[in-house]
Amino acid sequence: MSPVKVLFIGGTGTISSACVRRALDVGMDVFVLNRGSGTLRSVPKEAHLLRADIHDPEAVKKALRDREFDVVANFVAFEPEDVRADIELFAGRAKQYVFISSASAYQTPPARIPVLESTPLRNPFSRYSQKKIECEDVLVQAYRESGFPATIVRPSHTYDRTTIPTVGGWTVVDRMRRGKEVVVHGDGTSLWTLTHHVDFAKAFVGLLGNPRAIGENYHITSEEFLTWNQIIGHLADAAGVSDPKIVHVSSAAIAAADEGWGGALLGDMKHSMVFDNTKIRTAVPEFVATIPFATGAREMIDWYDADSSRRRLDEKFIAATEFLLETYRPRPR
């Protein structure tokens, strides 16, 4: 039996890099279509690298030539036009097309948790999420009308060692190490789901070439549900900080002070998001998420500590933090 022949479009991002590695490890014949501008992660030498920008149709056709694939997985489709172009390009030359959507497309705030794949898609706060919903609509219509073999995957907050999962990134860790206060939205007790990219890849690759996945949608997450206070605590522990100084500020106040920070909260992080993974475990029975965030946090701190050039501070975020602290820091009585 010949190996599954899969084309990854992207392939060097936080999520896709782990999926490429996993596909190679399980014996798939892996092609990566990439424009070659990434610096953090490289394409493994065992993969076939095709150089082209997916948004340049002529370059893509030249790179792909007459190749056909069992699976095409696009990690860099964000607009409905991207999906329509892929349908035109891969109809008849791919047995399965996997679109990477986002769990932020689910009803926000959710009317019930845990979130299921049947939870409505509606996020009135995030244009990114709205576009992902529009992309899904295009694929669902193509599947219904012509049988285009689409599978939709919705990652939630998936990380690797380079991606500290807080607005402000490394700046938050730096503040804690300096003994400075950090701002946490709300009272820090809303639940959040973080998934290591290696764990995500186990489930994702199990869907590739899987006939039961055609026409279906899945979210893939861990089942470790942490409060934001706990997330900060794990980062502090990994960074050698025993007692992080947290100041709680409402998400609305943060949004008023900093539009970008507030947008990430109101459209996503403010709300508790807990997921039921029964559907993906049914499709990929071997999937178990095994890497806790405490381990992931240590990987992050080690990676940043290994090279001082990685430890860049966000001055705009610092200014917003100081303003919020000055305004909302509890006053001694």
N, C-alpha and C positions, 0 to 999 in steps of 0.2 A: 504494500500500500504506500503510495507516494505521500510525502509530507504535505501538510497544509501550506499553501503558498499565499502569504499575506503581505499586503502593501500598507505600511504605516505612512500617513501623510503628516509630517511633523517629526515625531520620533526622538526629539532631544529635550522635551519639556519635562516638568516635574513628574507628571503622570506617565506620559508616553515613553520616556526613557526606561522606566521600570517594566513597562509592557513589552517593549522591544527585547529587553534582556530575558524576560520570562519566556517569550515566544521562542527565542533561540534555545533556551535551556530545555524546553520540552520537545525540541526537534523540528520546529517549523522552518520553512524556507522563507526567510524574512527579507523584504525589500523596504527601503526607507527613502521616501521622496522628501528632500529637504533642500532649502536654498543655501544652507551652509553658513548661516550668520551666527549660529549659537556659539557660546564660549564656555558655559558652565559644564555642559555634558556633550560628549562626543558619540558618534554612531559606532557601535562595536564593529570590529574588523570582520566578524563572521557574517555580518549583514551585507546585502547588496545596496550600495548607496547610489541613488539617482539624484543628480543635481538639477533642481528646478524650483521656481516659485510657483506654488499651486495657483496663484492668481494671474499667472502668465500662461494663457492657454496654449500658445504655440510652443513654448519651452517645455510644457508638461507633455504634450503630444510627442515631441522629439525625444524626451527622456523615457517615456513609457513604450514608445514604438508600438508593436502589435501584441505586447504582453497581455495575458489574461490572468486573473487572480481568483483564488477561492474566497479571499476576504480583502476588502479595502476598509481601513479604519482611518477616519479623518479627525485629527485632534485640533485642527486649526480652522474649522468652519464656524463662523460666528454670525453670519448674515444669511437670510433666506436665499440671496443670490448665490452664495457659496454652495449651498446644498443643491439648488437647481442646476448649477454648472456640473456638479458631481454626478447627478442623475443622468444628465445628457452624456457625460464622459464615460461612465461605468456601466450603464445599462447594457446588458448583453456580454460584458467582459468581466463581471464580478458576480460570484454566486451569493455573496453577502456584503452588505455595506453597513458599517457601524459608525453611527454618529455620536460624538461625545457631547452631550447636553450638559445640564447642571441641575443639582438638587435645589438650587436657589429658584428654579422655575416653579417649584411647588407652591401651593397656596401660602401666602405670607401676610399676616401670621397664620399658622396652621390652626384649623378649627379643632383638630384632634391630633394627639400623638399616641403611639408612634405613627410616623408617616408611612403610607403604603404607596405602591406604584399607582393605585387607583385614586390617590389624593388629587384633587383638581389642580390644574396648572394655572396659577395667577399670582403675579408679583407686581403690584402697582407702584413699587418704589424703585425698582432697578431696571434700567433700560437694557443692560446686558442680559438679564434674565428674560425680559420680554422678547428679545431677539432670539434667544434660544428656543422659546416657546413657538415663535413663528417658524423657525427652522424645523421643529418637530412636526408642525402642522403640514409643512410641505412634504415631508417624508411619509407621514400617515396617508396623505392624499395619494401620493405616488404608489404606495403599497396597495391601497384599496382599488385604484383605477387600473394599474398596469402590472401589479404584482412585484414591483421593485423590491428587492430582498433586503429591506431595512431592519436594522436592530438599533434601538436607542438606549444609550447608557448614561445615567445621571450620577456623576461623582458628587459627593459632598466635599467638605474641606479636606483635601488630600495634600499631604506634605512630604517633603524629603528633607535632607539635612541642610539644604540651602534656604528653606522657607519657614522662618519663624512665624507662627500663626496668629500674630497680633498686628493690628494696625500700628505702624511705627517700627515693626521688625526689630532689628538689632538695637535700635535706640532705646527700646524698653528694657532690654537686658543691661545695656550700659548704665542706664539710670539706676537700676536696682544695685548694680555693683558699686556705684558711687554713693549708695545710701540715700538716693533721692526718691521722692514719691512717684508713683505711677498711677495713672487714671484707669479705672475699670468701670465699664458702663453698668448702669443700673445698680443693683446691690451685689452683683457678681455671682448670683445663684442660678441664672438661667443655664440650661443644659446645652452643651455643644458636642458635636461628634467630630473627632479627628481621626483620619485614616492614613496610615503609613503607605507610601506609594508601592512598596513591595507587596503589602497585603492586598491592595487594590488590584495589582497585576495578576495575582493568583486567580481571582474571579473573572477578570476581564478576558484573559487569554482562554479561560475555559469556555467562553462564549464564541470564540472564533472557530468557524467551521461547524458550529453546533446547530443542527437543523431546527431544534426546538426554539431557537432564539429568533428565527425569522418572523418579522411582524410584531415582535415583542419589545417591551421597554423594561429596564431594570435600574434600580439604584444599587450602588456598591459602596458599603461603608463598614467600618468596624462597629462593634457593639460595646465600645467603651464610651460612656456618656459622662462628660466632665463638666463641672461648673467652671465659669471663667476665673473664679478665685483659685480653683484647683489647677487650672492651666498655668496661671501665673506662678503658682506655688511650685509646679514641676520645673518650669523654666528657671526659677530662682534656685531651687535645689541643684539643678545641673550646673548653674553658674557659680555655685558656692556661696549663695546668699541665704542665710538662715532665717531672716525675718524681713521679707519684703514689705515696704511701706505702701499700702494700697489706699487710695482715696476713691470713693465711689461717687460717680456723677451720672445724672440721668442721660439717656441716649439723646433726648431732645435738646438738652443743653449742649452736649458735645456737637450735635449737628448744627446748632446755631453758631458755635465757635469755629467749626471747621467743616466745610461742605463735604470734602472727600471722606474724612473720618466718619462723619455722620451718615453719609450715604451707605458705607459698608455696614453700619449698624442697623439703620432703619430698614434696609432692603434685605438683611440677612442675619447678622450676628446678634442682634438684640433679642431674637426670638429663640425659645428652646426648640431644638431640632433633634429628634430621636427617631431612628428608622427601624422598621421591621424588615429584616433581610431574608425572610422565608422564600421569596420568589427566586432570588439569585442562588440561594443554597439548594433549591430544588433543581435548578438548571445546571449548577456546578456543585455537586455534592461534596467534593473535596475541599471546597472553600471554607477556610477558617482564618479569621484575622488573629494574628498571634503577637503582634508588636505593640506593646502599650506605649502611651505617649511619654511616660517617664523615660523609656529607652530612646524614643525619638528625640526628646529634649536634649539628652546627653549627646546624641549624634550632632545635633545642631550646634551646641556650644563648642564641641570639639572642632567642628569644621570652621567656625568663625575664629576660634582662638588660634588655629593653625596658620592664619595669614592675616596680618593686620590690615591689608588692603580691603578685606571683606567687611571690616567693622566700620562701615560708613554711618555717620549720624545724619538724621533728617532734621535740618534746622527748622523747617516749617512745622514739623510735628512737635519739636521741642517748644517752639513759641506757643502753639496751641495748648500744649500740656501746661505750661507755666501760667497761661491766662486762666485756664480752668481751675488750676490749683489755687490761684490767688482769689478767684471768685467763689469757689465752692468748698475749699478746704475747711473742715470743722474748726471753729474757733474755740480756744480754751475758755472755760467759764470762770 
